[in-house]
Protein backbone atom coordinates (compact mmCIF):
# COMPACT_ATOMS: atom_id res chain seq x y z
CA UNK A 1 0.00 0.00 0.00
CA UNK A 2 2.73 2.42 1.00
CA UNK A 3 4.70 2.07 -2.25
CA UNK A 4 1.74 3.34 -4.26
CA UNK A 5 2.08 6.69 -2.49
CA UNK A 6 5.90 6.94 -2.51
CA UNK A 7 8.31 8.81 -4.72
CA UNK A 8 11.93 8.07 -5.58
CA UNK A 9 14.88 10.24 -4.46
CA UNK A 10 14.37 12.54 -7.46
CA UNK A 11 10.70 13.09 -6.57
CA UNK A 12 9.20 10.88 -9.29
CA UNK A 13 6.01 9.13 -8.20
CA UNK A 14 6.30 5.34 -8.17
CA UNK A 15 3.11 5.05 -10.22
CA UNK A 16 4.68 7.22 -12.92
CA UNK A 17 7.90 5.18 -12.91
CA UNK A 18 5.91 1.97 -13.28
CA UNK A 19 3.74 3.35 -16.08
CA UNK A 20 6.70 4.87 -17.96
CA UNK A 21 8.33 1.45 -17.98
CA UNK A 22 5.35 -0.15 -19.71
CA UNK A 23 3.73 -1.74 -16.66
CA UNK A 24 0.32 -1.31 -15.12
CA UNK A 25 0.39 -0.28 -11.45
CA UNK A 26 -1.69 -2.32 -9.04
CA UNK A 27 -2.14 -2.81 -5.33
CA UNK A 28 -2.79 -5.47 -2.71
CA UNK A 29 -5.85 -4.36 -0.75
CA UNK A 30 -6.15 -6.91 2.05
CA UNK A 31 -4.64 -5.88 5.38
CA UNK A 32 -3.14 -9.25 6.22
CA UNK A 33 -4.37 -11.55 8.94
CA UNK A 34 -4.22 -11.79 12.70
CA UNK A 35 -2.55 -14.97 13.98
CA UNK A 36 -4.89 -14.88 16.98
CA UNK A 37 -7.20 -16.49 14.42
CA UNK A 38 -10.84 -17.40 14.31
CA UNK A 39 -12.06 -18.26 17.83
CA UNK A 40 -12.69 -21.96 18.31
CA UNK A 41 -10.79 -23.17 15.24
CA UNK A 42 -7.98 -25.70 15.27
CA UNK A 43 -4.31 -24.80 15.17
CA UNK A 44 -3.12 -25.67 11.70
CA UNK A 45 0.23 -26.35 10.06
CA UNK A 46 1.20 -22.66 10.29
CA UNK A 47 1.17 -22.92 14.09
CA UNK A 48 -1.88 -20.80 14.81
CA UNK A 49 -5.67 -21.08 14.49
CA UNK A 50 -7.38 -20.56 11.15
CA UNK A 51 -7.56 -16.96 10.00
CA UNK A 52 -9.24 -14.60 7.59
CA UNK A 53 -7.84 -11.43 6.08
CA UNK A 54 -8.72 -8.01 7.41
CA UNK A 55 -9.70 -4.96 5.40
CA UNK A 56 -13.16 -5.64 4.05
CA UNK A 57 -14.59 -2.95 6.35
CA UNK A 58 -12.99 -0.03 4.47
CA UNK A 59 -12.29 -1.70 1.14
CA UNK A 60 -14.42 0.72 -0.88
CA UNK A 61 -12.55 3.78 0.42
CA UNK A 62 -9.13 2.19 -0.15
CA UNK A 63 -10.13 1.17 -3.71
CA UNK A 64 -11.07 4.77 -4.46
CA UNK A 65 -7.80 6.07 -2.98
CA UNK A 66 -5.72 3.55 -4.92
CA UNK A 67 -7.50 4.35 -8.19
CA UNK A 68 -7.06 8.10 -7.65
CA UNK A 69 -3.33 7.47 -7.06
CA UNK A 70 -3.04 5.56 -10.36
CA UNK A 71 -3.55 1.87 -9.51
CA UNK A 72 -5.49 0.07 -12.22
CA UNK A 73 -5.87 -3.38 -10.69
CA UNK A 74 -6.07 -4.86 -7.23
CA UNK A 75 -5.65 -8.22 -5.57
CA UNK A 76 -6.98 -9.72 -2.37
CA UNK A 77 -5.16 -12.52 -0.56
CA UNK A 78 -6.39 -14.94 2.03
CA UNK A 79 -4.76 -17.76 3.96
CA UNK A 80 -6.51 -21.11 4.27
CA UNK A 81 -4.60 -23.75 6.20
CA UNK A 82 -4.88 -27.21 4.69
CA UNK A 83 -4.67 -30.29 6.89
CA UNK A 84 -7.14 -33.05 5.92
CA UNK A 85 -6.46 -35.02 9.13
CA UNK A 86 -7.65 -32.05 11.23
CA UNK A 87 -10.46 -31.19 8.82
CA UNK A 88 -8.80 -27.97 7.70
CA UNK A 89 -9.91 -25.76 6.21
CA UNK A 90 -13.02 -25.78 8.35
CA UNK A 91 -16.46 -24.88 7.02
CA UNK A 92 -16.28 -21.70 9.13
CA UNK A 93 -12.97 -20.60 7.60
CA UNK A 94 -14.29 -21.28 4.09
CA UNK A 95 -17.48 -19.33 4.82
CA UNK A 96 -15.51 -16.34 6.14
CA UNK A 97 -13.16 -16.52 3.16
CA UNK A 98 -16.11 -16.57 0.74
CA UNK A 99 -17.60 -13.48 2.39
CA UNK A 100 -14.46 -11.52 1.40
CA UNK A 101 -14.59 -12.49 -2.28
N, C-alpha and C positions, 0 to 999 in steps of 0.2 A: 504494500500500500504506500509506504513512504517513498519508494523510488519514483513513483508516478509524479510526485510533487517536488522532486529534487532537481537541481541544476548541477552542471559540472563546474570545475574551477573557473572556467571562462564565462560562466553565467548562462550557458546554453541549457534550455530545458531538456530533460531526459526524453520526454515525448517527442520533441523536435529532432533530437539525435537519432532516435529509433526510426522515425518516419523518413528522415533524410537518407537513411541507410537501407531503405526499401522494405522495412518491416512494419507490421501493424502493432501498435501498442495495445496491451491488454493488462488485466489485473486479476488477482486472486481476491475474491470478496469474502470468503469465510474468515472467521476470526480465530481459527484453531479450535482445539478442544481442551476441556478441563479433565485432568487425569483422576479427579475425584470420582468422575464417572456418573452413570445413571444409578440412582439408589436401588439396591436390591438385585443388581446384576452380578454375574460371576466375574471373577478375575480371569482375564484371558491371557494369551501368550505374550502380550506386551507388558504384563505385570501390574495391570490396574483393571478396574471394572470397565465394562463397555461404555462407550462415549457417544456423543453427537457433537457436531460442530456448532459453534456459537456464531451469531451475526445475523440471523434471520430477522431479528427485531427491528433493525435499522437498515436493512438491505436496500430498500427503495432510495433512501437518502444517499447512501454510499454509491449506488449505481449512478445517480444523477451527478454527484460530485466527480466520479471517475470519468463519465462521459464529457462533462464540461472541461476536464483537464486534458482530454484527448484520447482516452482509452476507447477502443472500438470493439473489444470483446472482453468477456469475463469468464472465470471458472469458479467452481465451488467444489471443495474437497470434503470428504468425510472418511472417517476411519471405522471400518467394521472389522472386529476381530473374528477370526475363523478358527474354530476348534470343534470339529464334529463330536468328539467324545463328550465335551461339556455342553453341547447344544448351542454353540455360538456360530453365527450371531443369533441372538434371541429374537423372538417375535417382537418384543418391545423395541429393541435397537433398530430393527428393520422398519418398524412403524415410524419411529422418530426420524430415521434417515429419510424415509419417503416423504415426510412432511416438510423437508427442506428442499425437495427437488422441484 
